[in-house]
Amino acid sequence: MLLAWFEHDLCFRTLSLLAVSFGLRISELRGLKCCDVDWLGKTLRIERGVVKQIVDDVKSSHSARTMAIADELLEVLKLWRQTTPFAAVEDWMFASPMKLGRQPISYTFIWEFRGNSGRRPTKTHAPLRCPNNAEPLWRRVHKGYAAGAR
């Protein structure tokens, strides 16, 4: 049921699947880079977190880990990497287009999306999307994003 909400939103579908599958904190999700996925070994390495746009080690020593990725999830990650405009090895997995990929998407964007995800989209409320799926960049997301407030 949860994935049905994200059917046409690959960014948040991927983000949600990673969070639920591995029990990752938002800071750990935001700290993922493309190089953290070992495509041949089918593993995901968690080694950094991003809090208030500051990159640091993960919260605890037990949080730093390498986990096996199921084939189905690996396919979702491959599709996301092929879709995102920020797919270089050192790019953030969920990079912010507002920051031209130099920083991950913000907490605010994730929490606003999470708050709106329980409502079924209507003609007046389009689902939030990562920018590579949106027509004009971020205009449908929030007036503050279009104005550059965040």
C-alpha positions as CSV (number, residue, x, y, z in Angstrom):
1,M,0.0,0.0,0.0
2,L,2.8,2.4,0.9
3,L,4.6,1.9,-2.4
4,A,1.3,2.6,-4.3
5,W,1.6,6.3,-3.1
6,F,5.1,6.5,-4.7
7,E,4.2,4.7,-7.9
8,H,5.2,7.6,-10.1
9,D,7.8,9.1,-7.7
10,L,11.0,7.1,-8.0
11,C,13.0,9.3,-5.7
12,F,10.8,8.8,-2.7
13,R,10.0,5.3,-3.6
14,T,13.7,4.5,-3.5
15,L,14.2,6.6,-0.3
16,S,11.3,4.9,1.4
17,L,12.4,1.4,0.4
18,L,15.9,2.0,1.7
19,A,14.6,3.4,5.0
20,V,12.2,0.5,5.6
21,S,14.4,-2.3,4.3
22,F,17.5,-1.3,6.3
23,G,16.0,0.8,9.2
24,L,18.1,3.8,8.3
25,R,17.9,7.2,10.0
26,I,17.1,10.2,7.8
27,S,20.6,11.4,8.4
28,E,22.0,8.1,7.1
29,L,19.8,8.2,4.0
30,R,20.9,11.7,3.3
31,G,24.5,10.7,3.8
32,L,24.4,8.0,1.1
33,K,26.6,8.4,-2.0
34,C,26.5,6.4,-5.2
35,C,29.9,4.9,-4.3
36,D,28.3,3.3,-1.2
37,V,26.6,0.7,-3.3
38,D,28.8,-2.2,-4.4
39,W,26.9,-3.3,-7.5
40,L,28.8,-6.6,-8.0
41,G,28.9,-7.5,-4.3
42,K,25.3,-6.5,-3.8
43,T,26.0,-4.5,-0.6
44,L,25.3,-1.1,0.8
45,R,27.8,0.6,3.0
46,I,26.6,3.1,5.7
47,E,29.5,5.2,6.9
48,R,28.3,8.9,7.1
49,G,25.3,10.9,8.1
50,V,24.3,14.5,7.2
51,V,22.7,16.6,9.9
52,K,22.0,20.3,9.2
53,Q,24.0,20.0,6.0
54,I,27.1,18.9,8.0
55,V,28.7,15.6,6.9
56,D,29.9,13.5,9.8
57,D,30.3,9.9,10.9
58,V,27.1,8.0,11.6
59,K,25.5,8.5,15.0
60,S,26.9,5.4,16.7
61,S,29.6,2.8,16.1
62,H,26.9,0.2,15.5
63,S,25.4,2.3,12.8
64,A,28.4,2.1,10.5
65,R,27.8,-1.2,8.7
66,T,27.7,-3.0,5.4
67,M,24.5,-4.8,4.5
68,A,23.4,-7.1,1.7
69,I,20.9,-5.8,-0.8
70,A,18.1,-7.9,-2.2
71,D,18.0,-8.2,-6.0
72,E,14.7,-6.4,-6.2
73,L,16.0,-3.4,-4.2
74,L,19.2,-3.4,-6.2
75,E,17.0,-3.0,-9.4
76,V,15.3,-0.1,-7.8
77,L,18.6,1.5,-7.0
78,K,19.9,0.9,-10.5
79,L,16.8,2.5,-12.0
80,W,17.2,5.5,-9.6
81,R,20.8,5.9,-10.6
82,Q,19.9,5.8,-14.3
83,T,17.2,8.4,-13.7
84,T,18.9,11.0,-11.4
85,P,21.0,13.7,-13.0
86,F,23.5,13.3,-10.2
87,A,24.8,9.8,-10.8
88,A,28.6,10.2,-10.6
89,V,30.5,7.9,-8.2
90,E,31.0,10.7,-5.6
91,D,27.5,12.3,-6.0
92,W,24.9,12.1,-3.2
93,M,22.4,9.4,-3.8
94,F,19.6,11.8,-3.1
95,A,21.2,15.1,-4.2
96,S,19.5,18.5,-4.1
97,P,19.0,20.1,-7.4
98,M,18.5,23.4,-5.6
99,K,22.1,23.1,-4.5
100,L,23.1,21.7,-8.0
101,G,23.9,18.3,-6.4
102,R,26.5,19.6,-4.0
103,Q,24.3,18.7,-1.0
104,P,21.7,16.1,-0.3
105,I,18.0,16.9,-0.3
106,S,17.0,18.8,2.9
107,Y,15.2,17.4,6.0
108,T,12.5,19.9,5.3
109,F,11.7,18.5,1.9
110,I,11.6,15.0,3.2
111,W,9.4,15.8,6.2
112,E,7.0,17.9,4.0
113,F,6.8,15.1,1.6
114,R,6.2,12.6,4.5
115,G,3.4,14.8,5.8
116,N,1.7,15.0,2.5
117,S,2.2,11.4,1.5
118,G,-0.9,10.3,3.5
119,R,-3.2,12.3,1.3
120,R,-4.3,11.1,-2.0
121,P,-3.3,13.5,-4.8
122,T,-6.0,15.6,-6.4
123,K,-6.0,18.0,-9.3
124,T,-5.2,20.8,-6.9
125,H,-2.6,18.8,-4.9
126,A,0.0,17.2,-7.2
127,P,2.3,14.6,-5.5
128,L,5.7,15.9,-4.5
129,R,8.4,14.8,-6.8
130,C,12.2,14.9,-7.0
131,P,13.1,17.5,-9.6
132,N,14.2,15.1,-12.4
133,N,10.5,13.9,-12.5
134,A,9.0,17.4,-12.3
135,E,8.4,19.7,-15.3
136,P,9.6,23.1,-14.1
137,L,12.0,22.6,-11.2
138,W,10.3,22.4,-7.8
139,R,7.4,24.7,-8.8
140,R,4.8,22.2,-7.8
141,V,6.5,21.3,-4.6
142,H,6.3,24.4,-2.6
143,K,6.2,28.1,-3.2
144,G,9.3,28.5,-1.0
145,Y,11.3,26.2,-3.2
146,A,10.5,28.1,-6.4
147,A,11.5,31.3,-4.6
148,G,14.7,29.8,-3.4
149,A,13.8,30.1,0.3
150,R,15.3,26.8,1.2
